[in-house]
């Protein structure tokens, strides 16, 4: 089959548009896992647009019940790779939770998440929120406006509960970041207490993404942080109001990654390159011509085999808008970014940010030197594989050389204060200085001992 496809590619290349040159694949039948979120789109598009087939790959895509099942599947080889939380390869590699060396040669997207509160909480927050010249609520909304609501719950003897999707998820760290920026302590982890609720003003717990709206509607949680379409689903169902997107929290922040074991990459280097080539092409397709392909992508994602939400719900964010309070739909062209701004390049600085948040909240129990952050980032994020795949695409006429950061050292320029909600700049080259600059969270040699912060 490989030889037949190669012959077809070679003959067609002479008379038609450029086609991928099939590598000598070590493995061509693959199974990839995903969670039902719109940011799994590069996998669905690579499959539906034939980009995997162009590379000689025969891929099956399988939805997973939750993030732990997905990670376990990659580790035990049931899955060859997966749409992953960016924190998962890092946590596994440093031995937080399940230990395994997972790498990522491809970052799947930027932005794409939101924080939603229940109607009850929104009704308590709304009267105190600033209003813009157009008469609409001014965004972004600071968590300072949630503080009185939490205090009223406490006065009534009720805990204030919020949902996030996994302890090492972007959603956990983004929700914590938003709360802390508003002066609310989201709680700490320790080696002896992995609830993340030590000294917490708000109690965060795990809920799988598709179950977020139902859990909110049941009153088990009063808000959540999740990827799309599950914030827009709350709006469409009339059960909650998104108060902030992660684009407003941190402009063009890194989100999911494609994860494989280091062993898979070592044993199947050409297959790995072929997969990354297909995923890069899918990301390009998703963003090309000012998102012109997004309606088709929404139709794909709405199918039960993928996200399985209504077309209108997915389109509400995927096509460049975002609806906050019902009827308050605004233009947010970069709510989902799949290729622009080097979204697919696995930057070390993105990895370092996740590690700083693990340290900030006690998942990394002891202080580490800056060099440790750099070493871990380089052991997990693999831009060299990404650039090798990109070079092949450029040489085949399937990608533009100007679209890739060939000369990058793996670190982005520091994120300026105006792009982050708390006005604190982020530089991945100086993680400990960054941690010390954050008002809430572990600093320097501090550790969580029992229920106290010491050091």
N, C-alpha and C positions, 0 to 999 in steps of 0.2 A: 504493500500500500504506500509506504514511504516513497519508493522509487517511482511509482505511478504518479503520485502527486507532484514530485519533483519534475518529472518530464512534462506534465501539464503546465506547471509554472514556467518552465524554461521556454516552451514553445509559445505560450501566451504572452510572455514578456516581450517577445520580439515584435508582436503585432498590436498589443493592447496596452492598457495602463500598467504601471509598475505593480508587481506582485512580490510577496514575501519569498525570500529564498529559504527553502527548508533546510535546517541544520541536520546533522547526523544525530538524531534523537536517541538518548539512552532509554527513554520511556515515553510512549506516545498515548497511552490510555490513562487518564487522570480523573480524580474525583476531588472537587473543591467544595468546601462548606461556606455557608453564609448565614447571617441573621437577617430577618425580614425588615430591612431598613433601606431607604432610598440610596444610601451611599454604597450599597453593594453593586450599584449600577455598572461600574467597569466590567465586572464579571459577566453580568447578564448581557451587556452590549457586545463584549468580545465573543460570547457564544452566539447570540442572535444575528450579529452582522457577519459571522463567518471568519472572524480574525483568528480564533483558535485553529480552525480548520486550515486557514492559509498557512499556518506554521506546521501543519502535519499533526496537530494535536486533536485527540478525540476526548472531549471533556464532558463530564457529568457535573451538574451543579445541584447540591443538596442542602435544603434549609435545615438548620439545626435548632434544637429546642432552647438552648441558652448558650451563653459564652463559655461556661465551663465544659459542657459537652463538646463544643466546637474545638476548644483547645486540646482536650483529651484525645479527640479524633486525629488531630494533626500529630500529636506526640506518639500515639500508638500505631500510626500509619493507616488507619481507616480512611483518613483524608490525606491527600497529597499536599494540600495547602488550603488556606482559608482567608476570607475577609475577617480581619481581626481588629480588636481594640488596640490602639498603639501601645498601651501599657502592657499588653499581654506578653509579647516577645521579651520585653525588658524585664518584667517581673519574673517570668520563667527562667530567664538566663541568670538572674542574680539570686534565684532560689526563693523568691517570695511566693508562697503557695506551691503549686506544682513546679518542680525543677526540671528544666530541659533547655537545651540551647536552640532557641528559635531566632531566625533572622528575618529581615525584610529587605528585599531589593526594590520595593515599589510602594510608594505612599499613595493611598487611594483617593484622597480628597482634602479640601480645606473647608472649614465651616460646616454647616449642616445641622446644628443642634439648637435647642431652645430650652428655656425654663418656663414651665406652666404652673399656675396656681389654680386652686378650685374657685368656683364662683363665690363661695362664702368668703374666702380670703381676699379675692379681688374686690368685693363690695366693701370690705374693711379698709383696703389700701387706697382705693380710687379717690375718695374725697380729698386726700392729702397730696395727690400727685400733681406736679406742675403741668400746665396746659400751654401748648404752643400758640402761635399767632393764628393758626388755622382752626383753632378750637379743639384739636385732638390732643390726647395725652402725649406729652413730650417723652421721647425715647433717646437714649436708653434709660430704663428705670433702675435706680439704685436700690440695693437691698436694705438701705437705711429705712425705706418706707415699709419694709416688712417687719422691722424691729418692734414697733408698737403692737402689731398683731401677735407676734410671738409672746410678748409680755402679757397681753390680755389672756392668751391661752394658759400661760403659767399661773396667772392670778386665779384662774378657774380650776387649777389643778390638772390641766390637760397637757399632755406632751404635744409638741409640734413635730409631726412626722413628714418627711419628704422622701421621694424615691429616686434612685439612680440605678444604673443597669448592672454594675459590677464594681468590686472594690478598686480595681486598677483601670477603670474606664475613664475616658476623657470626661464623661458626664459627671462622675464623682468629683474629679478635680475641678471642673468648670463650676459645678454647683457650689463647691467649697470656696472657690475663688470669689464668686459673686457674693456669697454670704459674708466672707471675711472682709471683702472690700467695703461692705456696709456696716462693719463693726459687730458682726454676729459670728460667734465661735461655732464651727461645724463639728468640732470634736477631734480627738486624736486616737491613733492606734498604738498598741504596744505589743511586744512579743507575747505577752500573756493575755492580751485582750484585743481581738481582731474585729470587734464590732465597729470600731471607729467612732465610738460615742463617748469616750472619756472627756469629761468637762464640757460636753456639748450643750449649746443653746437650742440646737435643732437636731433631731435624730434622723439620720439618713439610713435607708435600708435598700436592699437589692430587690428590684422588680424587673423581669424580662421586658424588653421594649414593647412588644405588641400588647402586653397586659397592662401597660401604664394607664390608659384611659379608664378601663374597667375598675382598676384599683382606686383611682381617684374618685370615680363615680360612687364607689362603695363607701367612701369616707375613710378608708384605711390610711391613706396619705392625704396631705393637704396641698401637695405640689410635687413636681418632679422635673428632672432634667433628662432629656432623651433626644434621639435623632428623629428625623422625619420618616414617615408622615404622622408620628404619634402626638406631636403638638397640634398640628392642624386638625387631627381627628377630634381632639378635645373641643376645638372651636366649632367644627361642623356638628358635633353632637350636643353642643351647648352646655358642656359640663365644666369648662375651664377657660382660662385666658393666658396665653403666653405673655410673659412680662419682659423678656429679653431674649435675643438670639445670641449665639456665641460669636457671630460676626461683630456684634456690638460690644461683647465682652472683651474680645481680643481679635482685632481685624485680621482676617486670613490666617486663622489658627490651624494647626495640623489636626487631622482627624484620624480616620482608619488607615490601616496598612494591610498589605498582603503578606501573610506569614507562612513560612515553610521551615522545616527543621534544617539546621546547619548540615546534618548528614545527607538530607535529600539534595541540597545544593552541591555538596561535594561529590556525590555519586552520580548526579544528573546535571552537569553544568550546561550542556547544550539545551536540554529540556527546560531548565530554569531560564535561560536566555530567551527561548521561544515563548514561554509564558509571559515574560516581562514585555517582549515585543508586542504581543497581542493586547496586553493590558494598556500599554502606552497608546496604541492605535485607538482603543476604545475610549480612553480619556480624551484624546484629541477629537474624536467624533462627537463626544458629549458637549464639548465647549466650542466647536468650530462655528464660524459665521454667526457670532453673537448668540450662541445657544439655539441656533435654528433647528437642531435635531431634538431638542428637549421634548416637544409633544410626542414624538415617536418613542422616546425613551420612557416617558410617563406611561404610554400604552403598554410597553413591555413590562414595566415594573408592576403595573396594576394586575397583571395575570396572577392567578393563585400560586403558580410555581415559584414566583418571586416574592414581592411584598404582599400582594393580594388585597390592597386597600382600593377604595374607589378612585377612579381616574381623577375626579375633581379634587379629592383630598390631596393626592400626590402632586397634582399640577399646581396647587395653591402655593407651594414653596419651590418646586423643581423648575418652574418656568420663569423665575425671576421676580416673584412677588412673595409677600408673607402677610398673613392675616393675623392681627393681634386680637383685640376685642372684636366680636362678630360685626362685620360690616366695615371694619377699619383695616382695609387691605392697602399695603404700601409697596412701592417698588424697592426690591432688594435684589439687584441683578447678580450679586455675588453670594447670595445665601448658600448656594451649592457651587463649588468650583472643583473641577476635575482635572484640568490641565493648565489653565492660566496661572501665572505667577510661580511657575515651576512646582506646581502642586504635587506632581508625581515623583519628584526627586526626593529620596530619603535623606534629609538633612540631619547631621549629627546634632545640631542645635535643637531640633524638634525632640529628639530622644532625650537630650539633657533636660529640657523643660519637664518632661514627664518624670524623670528621676528626681528633679528638685521638688516636685509636688509629693512624691512618695516620701522624701525626706522631711518635707515641711509638716506632714501630718503623722509622722511616726512609723510609716510602713518600712522605711529604712531607719532602723533604731538608733544608729550611731553616726556621728559626723564622718564625712568622707572628704578627702582632698579633691581639689578641682581635677587633678589628673585621673582620679577614679571615674568621674563622670564621663570624661573623654574616652577612657578605655572601654567602658561598658557600651557607650554609644557606638563606638567603632566595631565592637564585637557583634552588634545586633543589626545596625543599619548599614546597608551595603551599596553605596552609590557607585562603586566600581562595576558591579554587575549591571546596574541600571544604565550607566553610560555606555557599557559595551553593547547592550541591547539597542540603545538609542543610536549608536554609531552604525549598527547594521541596518536600521530603518532608514537612516539618512543615505547610506550607500545604495540602498535599494530604491531610492526615490520616493519613499513612503513617509518621510518626515523632513522638516526644515531644520537645517543645522542651527539656525539662529534661535531655535526654541529650547535649547538645552544649555545648562550652565557648565560647560566643559572645564572651565578654569577654577571652579569653586573648590575651596578647601573643606567643604562639607558644613561650613557654618554660615548661617545667614547674617546679614548686617543686623545690629541690635534693633529690636522693635522699639520705636519711639514711644514716649509716655502717652502721647495723644491717641495712640492706637489701642490702649488697654484701659479698662474701666476705672482702675484705681490710680491711673496716672503714673505708674511705676514702670520704668523701662525694663526690658529683658534682654540680656546678653548671654548667650549660651556658652561663651568662653569663660565666664566668671560666675559659676553657679553659686558659690558660697557667698559672694558679695550680693548676689541677687536675693538669696534666702534671707540674708541679714536686713535687706531693705524692705521686707514685707512685714507689716505691723502685727499680724497674727500668724503664729506658726513657729516651729522649732528653729532655733538659730544656733550657730557655732557648735558648742559641745553639749547642748541641751539634750536630755533624754526624758522619756515618759516613764516614771517609776510609780507603779500603782496608779493612783489617780492624780498624781502631781507631776508638774514639769520641773525638772531639776537640772542644775548646771548653769 
